[in-house]
Structure formats: C-alpha cells, structure tokens
Amino acid sequence: MRTIILFTIAIGLLLWNEPAQSRQPDSDQSNQRDEQVSFHVKWDGKVIPDISFVSELRRVTEVVEQRAGMETRSPRMAPGFSRNLPLILKRPRTSDKSFEQWANKVWLHGASTDISLKDFRKDIRIEIVDDRGKVLIAFNVYRCWPSEYSALSKLEEDSQSLAMETLVLQYEGWERDLSAAAR
C-alpha cells in the first residue's frame, strides 16, 4: 500500500514538473474556453430578466441495503426512491415581477376563492448560450412550483450589497434537451 502511494506521488511530481509548453491546450480547446457563455431561464414562453444565479440541477437516489437469508457478508445495494433537490434562482431586485407573481400563487392559495391555480406549476427551461446567442445546452425542468420566496435580501448600509430576490423551486423532474445544441 505504501509503495502505491509513493509511486502515485512520484508520478504526480513528474507531471507537475512537465515543461509548460507541453501542458498548453490545443488551439481548438483554448478558443472554446475564451468564448463567453451565459444562461437564460424561461417560463411562460419568455426569458426572465437579470437572473444571476441558478443552483445545480441535482437528482439523488437513496441506497437500499439488502441481505438474503443467512448471508453475513456485505449487504447488496439497490436503488431506492429518487428525489430532486430544490432549484434556487437569484437576481438583483428589478421592476420585473415574475418571481413575485409566481410566488404569490402559492402564498395566496386559499386566501381568496377567485385565484386560479391552473398555472400554479410551470415547466421552465434553462439554456446555456454562447456570446452569439447560440444555445449550447438546454435543460427542461418539469412541474416546478415556488416553495420559498425572498423579496429582499439582507441589506447592510456599510457594504456594497445589492437588493437580491430569491425564488426556491420544487420540481418533479428534469431532462437535457438533446435537440437544443443541434439547432
């Protein structure tokens, strides 16, 4: 075990001391990295302006351990329930009311009988675009609804903080749109 660790460290040092020119990426890769990419979040057919943060799209599957009869060795592992972790969107406070209007559909639920919940859940789309506006990759997130809304972040007079708005979404699944990059 000790020899393997020493060997791994020696290989790492050799690679680290490799001449800088041999570590340069080829021109195709460096051009791709120089391109500026940004993202858009869409719902109801329109881009929601000024979103500056989107948390990761993450799916977690529980691990179920099983043993058969008198088996005393390691248990067998199998997939259990899967769940999606909340999606968090943040942006500086603007005149656009998209976050607030959607969040109010949840908060006002039951407060009045004339509120329609037909668009309470929404499908959203997250697009990564290059500096020319071409979609590089896109994800569709299904049956989202706001579980938390922060209309105004903590403000401190002595700092240069922005007034931020946060929307936390629960959702029932997501998938990559494979046709997006082909367009």
C-alpha positions as CSV (number, residue, x, y, z in Angstrom):
1,M,0.0,0.0,0.0
2,R,2.8,2.3,0.9
3,T,4.6,1.7,-2.4
4,I,1.5,2.5,-4.3
5,I,1.1,5.8,-2.5
6,L,4.8,6.7,-3.1
7,F,4.5,5.8,-6.8
8,T,1.4,7.9,-7.2
9,I,3.2,10.9,-5.5
10,A,6.2,10.4,-7.8
11,I,4.1,10.3,-10.9
12,G,2.3,13.5,-9.8
13,L,5.6,15.3,-9.2
14,L,6.8,14.3,-12.7
15,L,3.6,15.6,-14.3
16,W,3.8,18.8,-12.2
17,N,7.4,19.5,-13.4
18,E,6.5,18.8,-17.0
19,P,7.5,21.7,-19.3
20,A,4.8,24.4,-19.5
21,Q,4.6,24.2,-23.3
22,S,3.6,20.6,-23.3
23,R,0.7,21.4,-20.9
24,Q,-0.8,24.1,-23.2
25,P,-4.2,23.1,-24.5
26,D,-4.5,22.8,-28.3
27,S,-5.9,25.8,-30.1
28,D,-9.4,24.4,-30.5
29,Q,-9.9,23.9,-26.8
30,S,-8.4,27.3,-25.8
31,N,-10.8,29.0,-28.3
32,Q,-13.7,27.3,-26.7
33,R,-12.7,28.5,-23.2
34,D,-12.2,32.1,-24.4
35,E,-15.9,32.2,-25.5
36,Q,-18.2,33.9,-23.1
37,V,-21.2,31.9,-22.1
38,S,-24.2,33.0,-20.2
39,F,-27.6,31.5,-19.4
40,H,-31.3,32.2,-19.8
41,V,-34.2,30.9,-17.7
42,K,-37.5,30.8,-19.4
43,W,-41.1,30.2,-18.3
44,D,-44.4,31.1,-19.8
45,G,-42.6,31.4,-23.1
46,K,-40.4,34.4,-22.1
47,V,-36.9,34.9,-20.8
48,I,-36.9,36.0,-17.1
49,P,-34.6,39.0,-16.9
50,D,-31.5,39.5,-14.8
51,I,-31.2,36.1,-13.2
52,S,-27.6,35.9,-11.9
53,F,-27.6,32.6,-10.1
54,V,-29.1,29.2,-10.8
55,S,-28.2,26.3,-8.4
56,E,-27.4,22.9,-9.7
57,L,-29.9,20.5,-11.2
58,R,-29.5,17.5,-8.9
59,R,-31.2,14.2,-8.6
60,V,-30.4,11.9,-5.6
61,T,-31.3,8.3,-5.3
62,E,-31.4,6.6,-1.9
63,V,-29.4,3.4,-1.4
64,V,-31.3,0.4,-0.1
65,E,-29.3,-2.3,1.6
66,Q,-30.5,-5.9,1.4
67,R,-29.4,-9.2,2.8
68,A,-30.7,-12.6,1.8
69,G,-31.4,-15.2,4.5
70,M,-28.3,-16.2,6.5
71,E,-25.9,-14.1,4.4
72,T,-23.5,-12.5,6.8
73,R,-21.2,-10.8,4.3
74,S,-21.7,-7.3,2.9
75,P,-25.2,-6.4,2.1
76,R,-26.3,-6.0,-1.5
77,M,-27.1,-2.4,-2.6
78,A,-30.0,-1.4,-4.7
79,P,-31.5,1.9,-5.9
80,G,-34.4,3.2,-3.8
81,F,-36.5,6.4,-4.1
82,S,-35.1,9.2,-6.2
83,R,-35.8,12.9,-5.4
84,N,-34.9,16.2,-6.9
85,L,-33.1,18.8,-4.8
86,P,-34.6,22.3,-4.9
87,L,-33.6,24.7,-7.7
88,I,-32.6,28.2,-6.5
89,L,-32.8,31.2,-8.7
90,K,-31.4,34.6,-7.6
91,R,-31.4,38.0,-9.2
92,P,-31.0,41.7,-8.3
93,R,-34.3,43.3,-7.4
94,T,-35.8,44.8,-10.6
95,S,-39.1,46.2,-11.8
96,D,-39.9,42.8,-13.3
97,K,-42.5,41.0,-11.2
98,S,-42.1,37.4,-12.5
99,F,-40.7,35.9,-9.2
100,E,-43.2,37.7,-7.0
101,Q,-46.2,36.9,-9.1
102,W,-45.4,33.2,-9.3
103,A,-44.7,33.0,-5.6
104,N,-48.0,34.8,-4.8
105,K,-49.9,32.0,-6.4
106,V,-48.7,29.7,-3.6
107,W,-49.0,32.2,-0.8
108,L,-52.4,33.4,-1.8
109,H,-53.7,29.9,-2.3
110,G,-56.8,29.5,-0.1
111,A,-56.9,33.2,0.8
112,S,-59.3,34.0,-1.9
113,T,-61.8,32.0,-4.0
114,D,-61.1,33.9,-7.2
115,I,-57.5,32.7,-7.6
116,S,-56.9,30.2,-10.4
117,L,-54.3,27.5,-9.9
118,K,-54.2,26.4,-13.5
119,D,-50.7,27.8,-13.9
120,F,-49.5,27.2,-10.3
121,R,-47.0,24.6,-11.7
122,K,-44.8,25.6,-14.6
123,D,-42.3,24.0,-16.8
124,I,-39.1,26.0,-17.1
125,R,-36.2,25.9,-19.4
126,I,-32.5,26.7,-18.6
127,E,-30.4,27.5,-21.6
128,I,-26.6,27.9,-21.7
129,V,-25.8,30.3,-24.6
130,D,-22.6,31.5,-26.2
131,D,-21.7,35.1,-26.9
132,R,-23.5,34.9,-30.3
133,G,-26.7,33.7,-28.6
134,K,-26.5,30.2,-29.9
135,V,-27.9,27.6,-27.4
136,L,-25.1,25.2,-26.4
137,I,-27.0,23.1,-23.9
138,A,-30.5,23.2,-22.5
139,F,-32.5,21.6,-19.7
140,N,-36.2,21.3,-19.3
141,V,-37.4,21.3,-15.7
142,Y,-40.9,19.9,-15.2
143,R,-43.9,20.9,-12.9
144,C,-42.0,23.5,-10.9
145,W,-43.6,25.4,-8.1
146,P,-42.2,28.0,-5.6
147,S,-41.7,26.7,-2.1
148,E,-39.8,29.7,-0.9
149,Y,-39.6,33.4,-1.9
150,S,-37.3,36.1,-0.6
151,A,-38.5,39.5,-1.8
152,L,-35.4,41.3,-0.4
153,S,-32.1,40.0,0.8
154,K,-30.3,41.3,3.9
155,L,-29.1,44.8,3.4
156,E,-26.2,46.4,5.2
157,E,-25.5,50.1,5.0
158,D,-21.8,49.9,5.2
159,S,-21.4,47.3,2.4
160,Q,-22.0,47.4,-1.3
161,S,-24.6,44.8,-1.2
162,L,-27.4,44.6,-3.8
163,A,-31.0,44.1,-3.1
164,M,-31.5,40.5,-4.2
165,E,-34.6,38.5,-4.8
166,T,-34.6,34.7,-4.4
167,L,-37.0,32.0,-5.6
168,V,-36.7,28.4,-4.5
169,L,-38.4,25.9,-6.8
170,Q,-39.5,22.3,-6.1
171,Y,-40.0,20.2,-9.3
172,E,-40.8,16.7,-10.4
173,G,-38.0,16.0,-12.8
174,W,-35.7,17.4,-15.5
175,E,-34.0,16.3,-18.7
176,R,-31.5,17.6,-21.1
177,D,-32.9,18.7,-24.4
178,L,-30.7,16.9,-26.8
179,S,-32.1,18.8,-29.8
180,A,-31.0,22.2,-28.4
181,A,-27.3,22.0,-29.5
182,A,-28.3,20.8,-33.0
183,R,-30.2,24.0,-33.8
